[in-house]
Amino acid sequence: MDKSEHRNPVVIQKEGLSMRGQALFRPAAASVSNSKKMISESKFAFLLLLPTIVILLGLLLYPFLYSIYLCFVDLNLTKPWVGPKFVGLDNFSAVLKDGEFWLSMETTLYFAVFSVAASMILGLAAALLFNIKFRMRGLGRSLLLIPWAMPGVVNAMIWQTMLHPNYGLLNGVLLKLGVIDSPVGWLSDPKLALASIIMAQVWTSFPFVALMYLAALQSISGELIEAAKIDGAGSVRIFKDIVVKLLVPVTLVLLVLRTIDSFRVFDLVFAMTKGGPANSTQLSGLYLYKQGFMFSDFGLGSAGSYILTGFILVFVLLYMRILRQKDGV
């Protein structure tokens, strides 16, 4: 039998096509192969990302779910033979009835208000300064970020050394200037310890505020400022009626970020005072740490953390509502 009789019918059909038909046939076949190739590449990409996804779920999702579980059980490592016992909302009730928790919340609120306000004012002042053109401005901007870029424990050690009553820099300068007659125990006096912590926190956080304000200032159109000057507006009026109003959105964003950060402060206080003296610097984060890791009561620690998260959420929602009103939404 002739071999031509056994040729593939698809080939015979293709050969019988016109030139125009063959041109249409080739792109169709190529599109099918490309689609298969795209599907295989997407699956390959997913397989490459799968280990990272699994690790992230293990590091983030599992601790989150386990912390929720701890809120409703009594798990005390000092009594391992008892094991976890379901207690419902008793952990939340115990935290809310604890006077030490409310004292730490009061201290945290005081700390947040003053540290946020001071960092916002200093950050705006630094941004206005570095928005002006002068020599070595780039170097100054780089040096400005050093306190914010350093780890919190390093900043705490620096300030602990500066505030030391015997060889601290601050006491040395004040003694030389005659402002004080004897060394001051900045971190050992209950009336001064929290103020010292606030000062250290402001020094650590205001560079970030300055960076955000500086970016917002540089986005303001120079033509708008020139038009205001032509209309006879002075520097004070330009700042009050133009600059301040244009900085409102970034100000509200910074308020949200700085408030959350202030409620989360732990390393600075733990390294400098450990909550002392007489619990005068015990913030809510340090209180939760003591409940969980010093007293081994993880149920109270987890419940308190979610109560603290609720307080932070209230502030965030309040700021967001103000932001929407300013934007006219």
Secondary structure, DSSP 4 states (H G I P E B T S, - for coil): --GGGGS-HHHHHHHTS-HHHHHHHHHHHHHHHHHHHHHHHHHHHHHHHHHHHHHHIIIIIHHHHHHHHHHTEE-BTT-TTT--EE-TTHHHHHHHT-HHHHHHHHHHHHHHHHHHHHHHHHHHHHHHHHTS--TTHHHHHHHHTHHHHS-HHHHHHHHHHHT-TTT-HHHHHHHHHTS-SS---TTTSHHHHHHHHHHHHHHHHHHHHHHHHHHHHHTS-HHHHHHHHHTT--HHHHIIIIIHHHTHHHHHHHHHHHHHHHHT--HHHHHHTTT-STTTT--HHHHHHIIIIIS-BHHHHHHHHHHHHHHHHHHHHHHHHHHHHHHT-
